[in-house]
Amino acid sequence: MKKLWQVISLNFRLEFRERRSYFSILIYVLSTVYLANLVFMQSLSIESWNAFFWVIFLFAAVQAAFRSFSYEADQRFLLYYGMIAPEKLILGKIIYNFIYLSLLALITVLVFGFFMGFPIASPLAFITVLILASLGFSAILTLVAAIAAKAGNNPALPAILSIPLLYPQILTLSKLSLRGLSGFSWEVNSSLLIVLALLALVSLLLSYLLFPYLWRD
């Protein structure tokens, strides 16, 4: 736990030192939502609101997680390899990105609500979906960021690799979030919630198991 906390706190300190990454993501969310508001003039249906929200959040999450291993590139890979086990490093990065993406999801909801209204019939269900989505996204995107770092931090790789891997989660969470907007029944949707939780867990296990082989390469 001490090693995990060191990885998480180090990432927060490094990112806070270069706060432009936080501001760039915030500006992206604000500008895209404001542009959608100008185009649709708050006349979005619930289905369109749901689709636009996940598109904007998905690309914001990809951009946010891309920098996960930017500080460990080049010769620092060898230094980190001698200091910490790869399993603890990837878990610390995933936990950091989970916290980051959860806060980003809540900010995106608030910005969407300010400009486009709050058509959320079941807030608790919608927040639950956001948390599960942030967990699954953080596991996949952290591993993809590690692959991109090994490939020279190519900015095109995260979008190319992550969207096909996130496709099953996106399909499931979009259905659940739409039901959270229109009216949510925990009994009826419990199976989909379990599927979404299992997808997030499988993503976490895959990142945990595959990252050591990538780290030793």
Protein Blocks (a to p, Z undefined) as FASTA:
>chain_A
ZZmmmmmmmmmmmmmmmmmlmmmmmmmmmmmmmmmmmmnnopacfklmmmmmmmmmmmmm
mmmmmmmmmmmgcjlmmmmmmmpcfklmmmmmmmmmmmmmmmmmmmmmmmmmmmnopabf
blmlmmmmmmmmmmmmmmmmmmmmmmmmmnopaaklmmmmmmmmmmmmmmmmmmmmmmmm
nopcfklmmmmmmmmmmmmmmmmmmmmmmmmmmmmZZ
